[in-house]
Amino acid sequence: MKSITYAERINQLPPYLFAQIDAMKAEARAAGIDIIDLSIGDPDLPTPKPVIETLCKSASDPNTHRYPTYDGMRVFREAVASWYKRNKGVKLDPEKEVVALIGSKEGIAHIPFAFINPGDYVLVPDPAYPVYLNSTILAGGKPYILPLLPENGFKPDLTEIDPEVLRRTKLLFLNYPNNPTAALADEAFFKEVVDFAKEHNIIVCHDNPYSEIVYDGTRALSFLEVDGARDVGIEFNSLSKTCNMTGWRIGYALGNPDILAGLLKVKTNIDSGIFEAVQLAGIKALEIADAVAGENSAIYRERRDVLCRGLGLEPPLATFYVWAPVPEGYDSMSYTEMLLSKCGIVVTPGVGFGAHGEGFVRFALTEDVERIKVAVERISEGMLI
Ligand SMILES: *Cc1c(COP(=O)(O)O)cnc(C)c1O
């Protein structure tokens, strides 16, 4: 073989901006520097014991060892529907309005394959979780960037989209509470989204993995709570952040049955569902999710307060992220490099979430409060390590 060439769709993916940071991090570690890593969007807290125990017990039952069903076990889908009813007041038919996913990322990555023809547009927020943009590209769609600006509360301005683009738009991705900005959406905004989607015949995919990581009496809405949302869209959610289960790979898509049927059609041809023992553990997680999320949020809140008070930042009302403007004289990459080389602190440069993330860095509250205190001291004293 003369040479290996990647498919065009792979070449079109944006470069991996974190490679440089990863290399610097590895170098600093190798040099014995005490690194405080606030860059990881992954809970440091363990999965609750009852969930682990249910997995162990279920895994030793041979009934769980065969191929699972594509859309998820009926009992699991019922547990999801019942949690949404209890927690969000949203009534879902577990048969047609709930699909189990191998983590919500799996569904987000597959949904464009069900609806996008070459040349169709997908509305992609920026800054954002990179999967919205990359799955659009992999499916042969054209991303149309919706800037999330601080002056708009990090919500897109839907009135500013080129009508020519709107004519050829199939999908819109949204994510509130938002990663990386921690912004919330209110009912008025979701209503505007529903009207917009109806008018232009656009499928709304709302990604809601931080719905339970909330502070100071905040309640994060489900998109499906809003009148008409089910006519135009689906919501992705997951146990990853709510119950500290990122490694388990279990999530769900909910809402419009025709949209879900499209997603399921793709999935049926690519994967074979989630290990049933994991689904049974997922049912246990959903039973205790409200208590677990409450405890988690209390832990993150303490960390948030230490970081935000210490650095004079606005405390977020949801997610475990703090989206911080970089000081005068830096851009997001140079500030990230400075924090690493001078303070031994790793953050994520905003530009890694898209061009409109420039001017910010993201702190993840995924180290314990003592480590965050040390981070604050190092930053405020401009400490050289
Ligand atoms: C963590 C995260 C996900 C992925 O969740 P999984 O269910 O673990 O795949 C999806 N969207 C956003 C915005 C996230 O931050």
PDBQT file of the ligand as one rigid body, heavy atoms in Angstrom, charges set to zero:
ROOT
HETATM    1  C1  LIG A 401     -21.068  15.567  29.053  1.00  0.00    +0.000 C 
HETATM    2  C2  LIG A 401     -21.883  16.074  27.943  1.00  0.00    +0.000 A 
HETATM    3  C3  LIG A 401     -22.587  15.193  27.102  1.00  0.00    +0.000 A 
HETATM    4  C4  LIG A 401     -22.303  13.717  27.043  1.00  0.00    +0.000 C 
HETATM    5  O1  LIG A 401     -22.912  12.963  27.921  1.00  0.00    +0.000 OA
HETATM    6  P1  LIG A 401     -22.888  11.383  27.805  1.00  0.00    +0.000 P 
HETATM    7  O2  LIG A 401     -24.267  11.030  28.183  1.00  0.00    +0.000 OA
HETATM    8  O3  LIG A 401     -21.850  10.936  28.766  1.00  0.00    +0.000 OA
HETATM    9  O4  LIG A 401     -22.564  10.972  26.414  1.00  0.00    +0.000 OA
HETATM   10  C5  LIG A 401     -23.459  15.713  26.167  1.00  0.00    +0.000 A 
HETATM   11  N1  LIG A 401     -23.580  17.035  26.013  1.00  0.00    +0.000 NA
HETATM   12  C6  LIG A 401     -22.882  17.901  26.761  1.00  0.00    +0.000 A 
HETATM   13  C7  LIG A 401     -23.073  19.359  26.526  1.00  0.00    +0.000 C 
HETATM   14  C8  LIG A 401     -22.008  17.460  27.731  1.00  0.00    +0.000 A 
HETATM   15  O5  LIG A 401     -21.306  18.339  28.444  1.00  0.00    +0.000 OA
ENDROOT
TORSDOF 0
